[in-house]
Every structure is written in structure tokens, then in C-alpha cells.
Amino acid sequence: MSNAMPWVRFYLYDWISGTNGMTSEQRGVYITLLVCMYEKKEPLKTDFETLARVCHCSQKKFAAIVEYLMRNDKLIEIDGRLWNLDVEEELNNLSEELDNFTFNNNEEKEVKYVN
């Protein structure tokens, strides 16, 4: 089974209210970076050349958008990497839920074999 996340929770109201006032370009870069963070499950290397290409914009435009997103608390920089605290929270919650599911599932199997 793949380690890739097949889906993430996407709260529509939070997205609409959280990106209200952003341009289409800013929203596009933001969602692309979030998806990349979920995919990698870690902060993204601050390689503007590569990230700009992934986001389909020039490095100059990308740098301006990242600066905007950081200024508006959508992204933070940690040790030269871009990160989003909501992504971190969601990944931590998912990890806890998977641990609980695995534990409960194993517990049920043990009970079945004891009977």
C-alpha cells in the first residue's frame, strides 16, 4: 500500500474566509504549496526556482506571493523551509487517528482469537 495520502480534509468555509482578499494567483500558489506539504509530509525546501516552476509562475512573482503569504500568517519559514501550521496540525491528527485505529483493530483481533 502506498504511503501517499489519498485525500485530506478540506474545510470549505475556512478556505473561502481564509483566502478572501487574495488574488487568483495567490490562491493558486497557496493551495499548490499546501498540497505539496501534504504530499511530502514535511516543510518544503525554500528552492524558489523549483517551487515557482511547480506553481507555474516566475520566480519574481512566486517570491512576492510567498512574502504576502508569510506576512499574512499563511506560511512560516523554519530552518530555510516553508511550512503551514494547519498542515502540521492535520498531519498530527491523522497520525493519532491512524495509531488509534491500528491499536483498536489489533485489540479486536486479539479478542477474536482468545474466544
N, CA, C and O atoms as a Tinker XYZ file with bonds, in Angstrom:
   460  protein
     1  N      0.838000   -1.184000    0.000000    73     2
     2  CA     0.000000    0.000000    0.000000    64     1     3
     3  C      0.880000    1.245000    0.000000    63     2     4     5
     4  O      1.902000    1.293000    0.685000    81     3
     5  N      0.488000    2.220000   -0.750000    73     3     6
     6  CA     1.239000    3.462000   -0.886000    64     5     7
     7  C      1.167000    4.281000    0.398000    63     6     8     9
     8  O      0.187000    4.208000    1.140000    81     7
     9  N      2.208000    5.054000    0.648000    73     7    10
    10  CA     2.244000    5.971000    1.779000    64     9    11
    11  C      1.556000    7.289000    1.462000    63    10    12    13
    12  O      1.364000    8.119000    2.351000    81    11
    13  N      1.183000    7.489000    0.204000    73    11    14
    14  CA     0.574000    8.746000   -0.228000    64    13    15
    15  C     -0.797000    8.922000    0.411000    63    14    16    17
    16  O     -1.535000    7.960000    0.623000    81    15
    17  N     -1.114000   10.162000    0.709000    73    15    18
    18  CA    -2.427000   10.470000    1.265000    64    17    19
    19  C     -3.419000   10.568000    0.111000    63    18    20    21
    20  O     -3.243000   11.402000   -0.777000    81    19
    21  N     -4.459000    9.734000    0.106000    73    19    22
    22  CA    -5.412000    9.775000   -0.997000    64    21    23
    23  C     -6.338000   10.986000   -0.928000    63    22    24    25
    24  O     -6.945000   11.365000   -1.929000    81    23
    25  N     -6.445000   11.587000    0.246000    73    23    26
    26  CA    -7.309000   12.748000    0.415000    64    25    27
    27  C     -6.900000   13.476000    1.694000    63    26    28    29
    28  O     -6.202000   12.920000    2.542000    81    27
    29  N     -7.343000   14.724000    1.818000    73    27    30
    30  CA    -7.176000   15.497000    3.048000    64    29    31
    31  C     -8.504000   16.174000    3.344000    63    30    32    33
    32  O     -9.317000   16.401000    2.448000    81    31
    33  N     -8.707000   16.487000    4.592000    73    31    34
    34  CA    -9.916000   17.242000    4.953000    64    33    35
    35  C     -9.779000   18.656000    4.389000    63    34    36    37
    36  O     -8.738000   19.298000    4.528000    81    35
    37  N    -10.822000   19.112000    3.768000    73    35    38
    38  CA   -10.810000   20.445000    3.166000    64    37    39
    39  C    -12.056000   21.173000    3.650000    63    38    40    41
    40  O    -13.169000   20.874000    3.218000    81    39
    41  N    -11.862000   22.118000    4.540000    73    39    42
    42  CA   -12.974000   22.852000    5.123000    64    41    43
    43  C    -13.293000   24.049000    4.235000    63    42    44    45
    44  O    -12.554000   25.033000    4.212000    81    43
    45  N    -14.392000   23.955000    3.513000    73    43    46
    46  CA   -14.744000   24.957000    2.510000    64    45    47
    47  C    -14.836000   26.363000    3.089000    63    46    48    49
    48  O    -14.261000   27.302000    2.539000    81    47
    49  N    -15.552000   26.508000    4.189000    73    47    50
    50  CA   -15.717000   27.833000    4.766000    64    49    51
    51  C    -14.366000   28.405000    5.187000    63    50    52    53
    52  O    -14.090000   29.583000    4.961000    81    51
    53  N    -13.528000   27.574000    5.797000    73    51    54
    54  CA   -12.207000   28.044000    6.221000    64    53    55
    55  C    -11.379000   28.507000    5.027000    63    54    56    57
    56  O    -10.672000   29.512000    5.104000    81    55
    57  N    -11.471000   27.762000    3.914000    73    55    58
    58  CA   -10.708000   28.141000    2.722000    64    57    59
    59  C    -11.211000   29.473000    2.168000    63    58    60    61
    60  O    -10.420000   30.378000    1.901000    81    59
    61  N    -12.520000   29.589000    1.998000    73    59    62
    62  CA   -13.098000   30.817000    1.429000    64    61    63
    63  C    -12.796000   32.017000    2.322000    63    62    64    65
    64  O    -12.357000   33.059000    1.836000    81    63
    65  N    -13.029000   31.872000    3.623000    73    63    66
    66  CA   -12.784000   33.010000    4.516000    64    65    67
    67  C    -11.289000   33.276000    4.686000    63    66    68    69
    68  O    -10.879000   34.428000    4.829000    81    67
    69  N    -10.482000   32.238000    4.671000    73    67    70
    70  CA    -9.043000   32.400000    4.858000    64    69    71
    71  C     -8.311000   32.953000    3.651000    63    70    72    73
    72  O     -7.204000   33.476000    3.778000    81    71
    73  N     -8.925000   32.839000    2.478000    73    71    74
    74  CA    -8.281000   33.355000    1.262000    64    73    75
    75  C     -9.018000   34.566000    0.699000    63    74    76    77
    76  O     -8.677000   35.063000   -0.374000    81    75
    77  N    -10.022000   35.035000    1.423000    73    75    78
    78  CA   -10.762000   36.218000    0.997000    64    77    79
    79  C     -9.793000   37.393000    0.875000    63    78    80    81
    80  O     -9.040000   37.686000    1.805000    81    79
    81  N     -9.818000   38.043000   -0.245000    73    79    82
    82  CA    -8.914000   39.165000   -0.482000    64    81    83
    83  C     -7.662000   38.786000   -1.250000    63    82    84    85
    84  O     -6.904000   39.659000   -1.672000    81    83
    85  N     -7.438000   37.487000   -1.436000    73    83    86
    86  CA    -6.286000   37.048000   -2.230000    64    85    87
    87  C     -6.637000   37.083000   -3.708000    63    86    88    89
    88  O     -7.795000   36.925000   -4.095000    81    87
    89  N     -5.622000   37.290000   -4.516000    73    87    90
    90  CA    -5.818000   37.191000   -5.962000    64    89    91
    91  C     -5.886000   35.714000   -6.350000    63    90    92    93
    92  O     -5.557000   34.834000   -5.554000    81    91
    93  N     -6.312000   35.463000   -7.563000    73    91    94
    94  CA    -6.341000   34.085000   -8.064000    64    93    95
    95  C     -4.944000   33.475000   -8.052000    63    94    96    97
    96  O     -4.783000   32.301000   -7.718000    81    95
    97  N     -3.938000   34.262000   -8.414000    73    95    98
    98  CA    -2.554000   33.762000   -8.392000    64    97    99
    99  C     -2.123000   33.388000   -6.982000    63    98   100   101
   100  O     -1.499000   32.347000   -6.779000    81    99
   101  N     -2.447000   34.221000   -6.019000    73    99   102
   102  CA    -2.071000   33.943000   -4.633000    64   101   103
   103  C     -2.751000   32.673000   -4.132000    63   102   104   105
   104  O     -2.124000   31.837000   -3.480000    81   103
   105  N     -4.033000   32.538000   -4.441000    73   103   106
   106  CA    -4.751000   31.319000   -4.046000    64   105   107
   107  C     -4.157000   30.088000   -4.718000    63   106   108   109
   108  O     -3.995000   29.047000   -4.082000    81   107
   109  N     -3.835000   30.205000   -5.991000    73   107   110
   110  CA    -3.273000   29.074000   -6.725000    64   109   111
   111  C     -1.939000   28.619000   -6.160000    63   110   112   113
   112  O     -1.708000   27.423000   -5.984000    81   111
   113  N     -1.062000   29.574000   -5.876000    73   111   114
   114  CA     0.239000   29.233000   -5.296000    64   113   115
   115  C      0.040000   28.639000   -3.905000    63   114   116   117
   116  O      0.675000   27.644000   -3.556000    81   115
   117  N     -0.828000   29.239000   -3.122000    73   115   118
   118  CA    -1.071000   28.780000   -1.752000    64   117   119
   119  C     -1.570000   27.333000   -1.734000    63   118   120   121
   120  O     -1.016000   26.507000   -1.009000    81   119
   121  N     -2.592000   27.015000   -2.510000    73   119   122
   122  CA    -3.135000   25.651000   -2.500000    64   121   123
   123  C     -2.110000   24.662000   -3.049000    63   122   124   125
   124  O     -2.028000   23.531000   -2.571000    81   123
   125  N     -1.331000   25.074000   -4.042000    73   123   126
   126  CA    -0.301000   24.184000   -4.590000    64   125   127
   127  C      0.756000   23.878000   -3.536000    63   126   128   129
   128  O      1.183000   22.731000   -3.401000    81   127
   129  N      1.177000   24.889000   -2.794000    73   127   130
   130  CA     2.162000   24.664000   -1.737000    64   129   131
   131  C      1.591000   23.777000   -0.634000    63   130   132   133
   132  O      2.287000   22.901000   -0.121000    81   131
   133  N      0.336000   23.996000   -0.269000    73   131   134
   134  CA    -0.289000   23.148000    0.754000    64   133   135
   135  C     -0.328000   21.691000    0.314000    63   134   136   137
   136  O     -0.007000   20.792000    1.092000    81   135
   137  N     -0.720000   21.461000   -0.934000    73   135   138
   138  CA    -0.784000   20.090000   -1.458000    64   137   139
   139  C      0.605000   19.451000   -1.438000    63   138   140   141
   140  O      0.747000   18.282000   -1.079000    81   139
   141  N      1.617000   20.209000   -1.820000    73   139   142
   142  CA     2.991000   19.678000   -1.792000    64   141   143
   143  C      3.416000   19.332000   -0.367000    63   142   144   145
   144  O      4.097000   18.331000   -0.148000    81   143
   145  N      3.019000   20.153000    0.598000    73   143   146
   146  CA     3.348000   19.876000    2.001000    64   145   147
   147  C      2.666000   18.601000    2.473000    63   146   148   149
   148  O      3.281000   17.769000    3.140000    81   147
   149  N      1.391000   18.451000    2.123000    73   147   150
   150  CA     0.684000   17.215000    2.489000    64   149   151
   151  C      1.340000   16.004000    1.831000    63   150   152   153
   152  O      1.497000   14.958000    2.459000    81   151
   153  N      1.716000   16.150000    0.578000    73   151   154
   154  CA     2.322000   15.040000   -0.150000    64   153   155
   155  C      3.653000   14.624000    0.479000    63   154   156   157
   156  O      3.922000   13.433000    0.639000    81   155
   157  N      4.479000   15.605000    0.832000    73   155   158
   158  CA     5.799000   15.306000    1.390000    64   157   159
   159  C      5.751000   15.047000    2.896000    63   158   160   161
   160  O      6.653000   14.431000    3.463000    81   159
   161  N      4.679000   15.531000    3.531000    73   159   162
   162  CA     4.515000   15.414000    4.983000    64   161   163
   163  C      5.659000   16.086000    5.749000    63   162   164   165
   164  O      6.056000   15.641000    6.826000    81   163
   165  N      6.167000   17.157000    5.168000    73   163   166
   166  CA     7.246000   17.920000    5.801000    64   165   167
   167  C      7.345000   19.291000    5.143000    63   166   168   169
   168  O      6.817000   19.506000    4.051000    81   167
   169  N      8.035000   20.230000    5.825000    73   167   170
   170  CA     8.231000   21.553000    5.219000    64   169   171
   171  C      8.967000   21.449000    3.883000    63   170   172   173
   172  O      9.764000   20.538000    3.661000    81   171
   173  N      8.678000   22.402000    3.005000    73   171   174
   174  CA     9.265000   22.412000    1.666000    64   173   175
   175  C     10.565000   23.198000    1.653000    63   174   176   177
   176  O     10.653000   24.276000    2.242000    81   175
   177  N     11.571000   22.659000    0.984000    73   175   178
   178  CA    12.827000   23.386000    0.826000    64   177   179
   179  C     12.536000   24.712000    0.133000    63   178   180   181
   180  O     11.758000   24.767000   -0.820000    81   179
   181  N     13.159000   25.770000    0.613000    73   179   182
   182  CA    12.940000   27.095000    0.041000    64   181   183
   183  C     13.775000   27.240000   -1.228000    63   182   184   185
   184  O     14.702000   28.047000   -1.290000    81   183
   185  N     13.434000   26.454000   -2.224000    73   183   186
   186  CA    14.080000   26.477000   -3.535000    64   185   187
   187  C     13.096000   27.162000   -4.479000    63   186   188   189
   188  O     12.272000   26.510000   -5.121000    81   187
   189  N     13.197000   28.487000   -4.549000    73   187   190
   190  CA    12.210000   29.253000   -5.303000    64   189   191
   191  C     12.184000   28.894000   -6.782000    63   190   192   193
   192  O     11.134000   28.989000   -7.417000    81   191
   193  N     13.291000   28.493000   -7.329000    73   191   194
   194  CA    13.307000   28.121000   -8.747000    64   193   195
   195  C     12.389000   26.918000   -8.987000    63   194   196   197
   196  O     11.549000   26.940000   -9.886000    81   195
   197  N     12.555000   25.884000   -8.184000    73   195   198
   198  CA    11.738000   24.678000   -8.339000    64   197   199
   199  C     10.291000   24.936000   -7.952000    63   198   200   201
   200  O      9.374000   24.554000   -8.679000    81   199
   201  N     10.080000   25.586000   -6.807000    73   199   202
   202  CA     8.713000   25.826000   -6.343000    64   201   203
   203  C      7.946000   26.742000   -7.295000    63   202   204   205
   204  O      6.753000   26.539000   -7.518000    81   203
   205  N      8.611000   27.734000   -7.851000    73   203   206
   206  CA     7.951000   28.619000   -8.823000    64   205   207
   207  C      7.513000   27.824000  -10.045000    63   206   208   209
   208  O      6.426000   28.038000  -10.582000    81   207
   209  N      8.361000   26.912000  -10.473000    73   207   210
   210  CA     8.015000   26.077000  -11.632000    64   209   211
   211  C      6.818000   25.175000  -11.299000    63   210   212   213
   212  O      5.910000   25.020000  -12.116000    81   211
   213  N      6.820000   24.588000  -10.108000    73   211   214
   214  CA     5.701000   23.744000   -9.676000    64   213   215
   215  C      4.407000   24.556000   -9.635000    63   214   216   217
   216  O      3.333000   24.045000   -9.954000    81   215
   217  N      4.518000   25.819000   -9.242000    73   215   218
   218  CA     3.344000   26.698000   -9.130000    64   217   219
   219  C      3.027000   27.436000  -10.428000    63   218   220   221
   220  O      2.099000   28.243000  -10.466000    81   219
   221  N      3.783000   27.170000  -11.486000    73   219   222
   222  CA     3.542000   27.762000  -12.806000    64   221   223
   223  C      3.589000   29.285000  -12.801000    63   222   224   225
   224  O      2.714000   29.947000  -13.359000    81   223
   225  N      4.629000   29.834000  -12.157000    73   223   226
   226  CA     4.808000   31.284000  -12.216000    64   225   227
   227  C      6.299000   31.613000  -12.176000    63   226   228   229
   228  O      7.133000   30.752000  -11.896000    81   227
   229  N      6.610000   32.856000  -12.459000    73   227   230
   230  CA     8.008000   33.283000  -12.451000    64   229   231
   231  C      8.529000   33.301000  -11.012000    63   230   232   233
   232  O      7.755000   33.351000  -10.056000    81   231
   233  N      9.846000   33.257000  -10.881000    73   231   234
   234  CA    10.445000   33.321000   -9.550000    64   233   235
   235  C     10.132000   34.648000   -8.865000    63   234   236   237
   236  O      9.915000   34.698000   -7.654000    81   235
   237  N     10.112000   35.708000   -9.647000    73   235   238
   238  CA     9.814000   37.030000   -9.089000    64   237   239
   239  C      8.395000   37.062000   -8.524000    63   238   240   241
   240  O      8.177000   37.519000   -7.403000    81   239
   241  N      7.437000   36.575000   -9.303000    73   239   242
   242  CA     6.044000   36.536000   -8.856000    64   241   243
   243  C      5.903000   35.600000   -7.656000    63   242   244   245
   244  O      5.213000   35.920000   -6.687000    81   243
   245  N      6.563000   34.442000   -7.730000    73   243   246
   246  CA     6.492000   33.469000   -6.640000    64   245   247
   247  C      7.020000   34.078000   -5.341000    63   246   248   249
   248  O      6.397000   33.936000   -4.289000    81   247
   249  N      8.167000   34.756000   -5.415000    73   247   250
   250  CA     8.757000   35.378000   -4.226000    64   249   251
   251  C      7.807000   36.407000   -3.618000    63   250   252   253
   252  O      7.673000   36.487000   -2.397000    81   251
   253  N      7.154000   37.187000   -4.466000    73   251   254
   254  CA     6.205000   38.195000   -3.976000    64   253   255
   255  C      5.012000   37.530000   -3.297000    63   254   256   257
   256  O      4.534000   38.007000   -2.268000    81   255
   257  N      4.537000   36.438000   -3.868000    73   255   258
   258  CA     3.384000   35.741000   -3.289000    64   257   259
   259  C      3.763000   35.077000   -1.970000    63   258   260   261
   260  O      2.998000   35.136000   -1.007000    81   259
   261  N      4.922000   34.453000   -1.914000    73   259   262
   262  CA     5.369000   33.824000   -0.663000    64   261   263
   263  C      5.519000   34.881000    0.424000    63   262   264   265
   264  O      5.135000   34.654000    1.572000    81   263
   265  N      6.071000   36.024000    0.067000    73   263   266
   266  CA     6.213000   37.115000    1.036000    64   265   267
   267  C      4.838000   37.545000    1.550000    63   266   268   269
   268  O      4.665000   37.775000    2.747000    81   267
   269  N      3.867000   37.652000    0.648000    73   267   270
   270  CA     2.494000   38.001000    1.031000    64   269   271
   271  C      1.917000   36.941000    1.973000    63   270   272   273
   272  O      1.327000   37.274000    3.000000    81   271
   273  N      2.087000   35.672000    1.620000    73   271   274
   274  CA     1.539000   34.580000    2.431000    64   273   275
   275  C      2.183000   34.540000    3.816000    63   274   276   277
   276  O      1.509000   34.248000    4.804000    81   275
   277  N      3.457000   34.825000    3.893000    73   275   278
   278  CA     4.134000   34.857000    5.191000    64   277   279
   279  C      3.678000   36.060000    6.013000    63   278   280   281
   280  O      3.455000   35.952000    7.219000    81   279
   281  N      3.544000   37.187000    5.360000    73   279   282
   282  CA     3.098000   38.409000    6.043000    64   281   283
   283  C      1.682000   38.242000    6.599000    63   282   284   285
   284  O      1.325000   38.858000    7.604000    81   283
   285  N      0.885000   37.407000    5.940000    73   283   286
   286  CA    -0.495000   37.183000    6.365000    64   285   287
   287  C     -0.675000   35.873000    7.138000    63   286   288   289
   288  O     -1.785000   35.351000    7.242000    81   287
   289  N      0.415000   35.358000    7.671000    73   287   290
   290  CA     0.410000   34.182000    8.554000    64   289   291
   291  C     -0.144000   32.912000    7.918000    63   290   292   293
   292  O     -0.704000   32.061000    8.608000    81   291
   293  N      0.009000   32.787000    6.612000    73   291   294
   294  CA    -0.405000   31.563000    5.916000    64   293   295
   295  C      0.755000   30.577000    5.833000    63   294   296   297
   296  O      0.547000   29.364000    5.824000    81   295
   297  N      1.967000   31.098000    5.774000    73   295   298
   298  CA     3.174000   30.278000    5.719000    64   297   299
   299  C      4.159000   30.798000    6.752000    63   298   300   301
   300  O      4.152000   31.977000    7.106000    81   299
   301  N      5.005000   29.895000    7.227000    73   299   302
   302  CA     6.125000   30.293000    8.071000    64   301   303
   303  C      7.386000   29.678000    7.473000    63   302   304   305
   304  O      7.323000   28.736000    6.683000    81   303
   305  N      8.522000   30.227000    7.865000    73   303   306
   306  CA     9.790000   29.657000    7.423000    64   305   307
   307  C     10.482000   29.055000    8.631000    63   306   308   309
   308  O     10.685000   29.722000    9.645000    81   307
   309  N     10.842000   27.785000    8.511000    73   307   310
   310  CA    11.537000   27.061000    9.571000    64   309   311
   311  C     12.804000   26.465000    8.976000    63   310   312   313
   312  O     12.739000   25.629000    8.075000    81   311
   313  N     13.944000   26.890000    9.475000    73   311   314
   314  CA    15.232000   26.345000    9.011000    64   313   315
   315  C     15.346000   26.336000    7.491000    63   314   316   317
   316  O     15.769000   25.341000    6.903000    81   315
   317  N     14.972000   27.435000    6.860000    73   315   318
   318  CA    15.089000   27.541000    5.405000    64   317   319
   319  C     14.045000   26.746000    4.643000    63   318   320   321
   320  O     14.230000   26.445000    3.464000    81   319
   321  N     12.954000   26.406000    5.303000    73   319   322
   322  CA    11.879000   25.639000    4.654000    64   321   323
   323  C     10.539000   26.329000    4.898000    63   322   324   325
   324  O     10.332000   26.974000    5.926000    81   323
   325  N      9.643000   26.181000    3.937000    73   323   326
   326  CA     8.299000   26.753000    4.057000    64   325   327
   327  C      7.366000   25.737000    4.696000    63   326   328   329
   328  O      7.421000   24.545000    4.394000    81   327
   329  N      6.504000   26.228000    5.586000    73   327   330
   330  CA     5.601000   25.325000    6.294000    64   329   331
   331  C      4.307000   26.039000    6.631000    63   330   332   333
   332  O      4.239000   27.268000    6.651000    81   331
   333  N      3.284000   25.246000    6.894000    73   331   334
   334  CA     1.976000   25.759000    7.280000    64   333   335
   335  C      1.554000   25.017000    8.543000    63   334   336   337
   336  O      1.557000   23.787000    8.573000    81   335
   337  N      1.193000   25.756000    9.575000    73   335   338
   338  CA     0.860000   25.135000   10.856000    64   337   339
   339  C     -0.436000   24.332000   10.805000    63   338   340   341
   340  O     -0.590000   23.369000   11.556000    81   339
   341  N     -1.367000   24.709000    9.938000    73   339   342
   342  CA    -2.594000   23.918000    9.790000    64   341   343
   343  C     -2.290000   22.552000    9.183000    63   342   344   345
   344  O     -2.899000   21.553000    9.565000    81   343
   345  N     -1.358000   22.507000    8.248000    73   343   346
   346  CA    -0.939000   21.225000    7.663000    64   345   347
   347  C     -0.314000   20.364000    8.760000    63   346   348   349
   348  O     -0.604000   19.172000    8.865000    81   347
   349  N      0.537000   20.973000    9.567000    73   347   350
   350  CA     1.175000   20.226000   10.660000    64   349   351
   351  C      0.129000   19.651000   11.613000    63   350   352   353
   352  O      0.210000   18.486000   12.003000    81   351
   353  N     -0.847000   20.470000   11.983000    73   351   354
   354  CA    -1.904000   20.013000   12.889000    64   353   355
   355  C     -2.694000   18.859000   12.271000    63   354   356   357
   356  O     -2.973000   17.864000   12.939000    81   355
   357  N     -3.046000   18.995000   11.015000    73   355   358
   358  CA    -3.816000   17.950000   10.337000    64   357   359
   359  C     -3.009000   16.653000   10.231000    63   358   360   361
   360  O     -3.552000   15.570000   10.447000    81   359
   361  N     -1.729000   16.755000    9.904000    73   359   362
   362  CA    -0.885000   15.560000    9.817000    64   361   363
   363  C     -0.736000   14.892000   11.184000    63   362   364   365
   364  O     -0.746000   13.665000   11.282000    81   363
   365  N     -0.597000   15.700000   12.237000    73   363   366
   366  CA    -0.516000   15.139000   13.588000    64   365   367
   367  C     -1.815000   14.444000   13.973000    63   366   368   369
   368  O     -1.793000   13.359000   14.555000    81   367
   369  N     -2.951000   15.065000   13.650000    73   367   370
   370  CA    -4.250000   14.452000   13.939000    64   369   371
   371  C     -4.415000   13.148000   13.176000    63   370   372   373
   372  O     -4.896000   12.158000   13.727000    81   371
   373  N     -4.020000   13.146000   11.921000    73   371   374
   374  CA    -4.120000   11.941000   11.107000    64   373   375
   375  C     -3.260000   10.828000   11.689000    63   374   376   377
   376  O     -3.687000    9.675000   11.750000    81   375
   377  N     -2.063000   11.169000   12.111000    73   375   378
   378  CA    -1.159000   10.183000   12.695000    64   377   379
   379  C     -1.770000    9.578000   13.957000    63   378   380   381
   380  O     -1.713000    8.364000   14.155000    81   379
   381  N     -2.355000   10.419000   14.809000    73   379   382
   382  CA    -3.007000    9.935000   16.030000    64   381   383
   383  C     -4.193000    9.038000   15.693000    63   382   384   385
   384  O     -4.373000    7.987000   16.309000    81   383
   385  N     -5.001000    9.449000   14.719000    73   383   386
   386  CA    -6.158000    8.644000   14.327000    64   385   387
   387  C     -5.727000    7.293000   13.775000    63   386   388   389
   388  O     -6.352000    6.275000   14.071000    81   387
   389  N     -4.666000    7.273000   12.976000    73   387   390
   390  CA    -4.167000    6.007000   12.435000    64   389   391
   391  C     -3.631000    5.118000   13.545000    63   390   392   393
   392  O     -3.852000    3.907000   13.534000    81   391
   393  N     -2.925000    5.712000   14.503000    73   391   394
   394  CA    -2.420000    4.936000   15.636000    64   393   395
   395  C     -3.572000    4.329000   16.430000    63   394   396   397
   396  O     -3.519000    3.157000   16.803000    81   395
   397  N     -4.614000    5.121000   16.689000    73   395   398
   398  CA    -5.781000    4.617000   17.421000    64   397   399
   399  C     -6.495000    3.532000   16.641000    63   398   400   401
   400  O     -6.916000    2.526000   17.212000    81   399
   401  N     -6.635000    3.729000   15.341000    73   399   402
   402  CA    -7.298000    2.735000   14.502000    64   401   403
   403  C     -6.520000    1.426000   14.519000    63   402   404   405
   404  O     -7.107000    0.355000   14.676000    81   403
   405  N     -5.215000    1.506000   14.360000    73   403   406
   406  CA    -4.372000    0.307000   14.354000    64   405   407
   407  C     -4.442000   -0.395000   15.698000    63   406   408   409
   408  O     -4.578000   -1.617000   15.754000    81   407
   409  N     -4.351000    0.370000   16.785000    73   407   410
   410  CA    -4.414000   -0.205000   18.121000    64   409   411
   411  C     -5.754000   -0.901000   18.337000    63   410   412   413
   412  O     -5.794000   -2.049000   18.778000    81   411
   413  N     -6.858000   -0.207000   18.027000    73   411   414
   414  CA    -8.191000   -0.786000   18.226000    64   413   415
   415  C     -8.415000   -1.989000   17.331000    63   414   416   417
   416  O     -9.024000   -2.972000   17.754000    81   415
   417  N     -7.937000   -1.926000   16.117000    73   415   418
   418  CA    -8.094000   -3.036000   15.183000    64   417   419
   419  C     -7.315000   -4.261000   15.680000    63   418   420   421
   420  O     -7.820000   -5.382000   15.616000    81   419
   421  N     -6.106000   -4.054000   16.166000    73   419   422
   422  CA    -5.307000   -5.161000   16.704000    64   421   423
   423  C     -5.936000   -5.731000   17.963000    63   422   424   425
   424  O     -5.897000   -6.940000   18.191000    81   423
   425  N     -6.516000   -4.858000   18.780000    73   423   426
   426  CA    -7.175000   -5.292000   20.006000    64   425   427
   427  C     -8.361000   -6.193000   19.679000    63   426   428   429
   428  O     -8.561000   -7.211000   20.342000    81   427
   429  N     -9.154000   -5.835000   18.663000    73   427   430
   430  CA   -10.295000   -6.652000   18.249000    64   429   431
   431  C     -9.837000   -8.011000   17.754000    63   430   432   433
   432  O    -10.478000   -9.020000   18.050000    81   431
   433  N     -8.750000   -8.060000   17.013000    73   431   434
   434  CA    -8.233000   -9.330000   16.505000    64   433   435
   435  C     -7.802000  -10.230000   17.651000    63   434   436   437
   436  O     -8.045000  -11.436000   17.620000    81   435
   437  N     -7.156000   -9.644000   18.673000    73   435   438
   438  CA    -6.721000  -10.435000   19.814000    64   437   439
   439  C     -7.915000  -11.022000   20.543000    63   438   440   441
   440  O     -7.873000  -12.178000   20.964000    81   439
   441  N     -8.975000  -10.247000   20.700000    73   439   442
   442  CA   -10.175000  -10.728000   21.378000    64   441   443
   443  C    -10.788000  -11.877000   20.593000    63   442   444   445
   444  O    -11.222000  -12.858000   21.197000    81   443
   445  N    -10.838000  -11.789000   19.290000    73   443   446
   446  CA   -11.407000  -12.847000   18.456000    64   445   447
   447  C    -10.636000  -14.150000   18.631000    63   446   448   449
   448  O    -11.232000  -15.226000   18.665000    81   447
   449  N     -9.333000  -14.056000   18.740000    73   447   450
   450  CA    -8.521000  -15.267000   18.849000    64   449   451
   451  C     -8.584000  -15.870000   20.252000    63   450   452   453
   452  O     -8.364000  -17.070000   20.413000    81   451
   453  N     -8.876000  -15.070000   21.254000    73   451   454
   454  CA    -8.959000  -15.569000   22.623000    64   453   455
   455  C    -10.209000  -16.408000   22.803000    63   454   456   457
   456  O    -10.183000  -17.412000   23.514000    81   455
   457  N    -11.289000  -16.015000   22.179000    73   455   458
   458  CA   -12.566000  -16.727000   22.358000    64   457   459
   459  C    -12.496000  -18.070000   21.797000    63   458   460
   460  O    -13.475000  -18.814000   21.855000    81   459
